[in-house]
Amino acid sequence: MDRIQATTIKRGGDPNPLDTTGLCLLSLDGGGVRGLSTLYILKSVMNRLNHERKNNNLPPVKPCEVFDLIGGTSTGG
């Protein structure tokens, strides 16, 4: 948290959690419960994102529209 605040003070303005200059990668790794819990976490993140988009009168998006590359192993893959 201190690093984000230091960046804000050094560069001015609010920190931007979304870096648009690089690739946005999603890695879903793990089998069994680990893979399943990863998918539940992704579902929660997407629900929160789409709730915010709905509040801003924007259409919902799928993970493939948010991430540039999605990959994984076992259940996560």
C-alpha positions, 0 to 999 in steps of 0.5 A: 500500500505504501508503494502505491501512495509513494507512486501517487505522490511522486508522479501526481494524481491517482494510481491507475490499477489498470496498466494499458501499456502491456498484456493482461494475462490470466493464469488458472492453474491447479487441479481439484479444489484449487482449480475450482476455487480459482474459477469461483474467484474469477466468477466473483471478480467478473461479477464485481466488474460487471456490476460496476459496468452496469452502474456506468450504463455499460454492457457486461463483458466476458473474461475473454474480453478483459484478458489478452491471454488466458491459460492454465493447467489441469482443472484451471486450464 
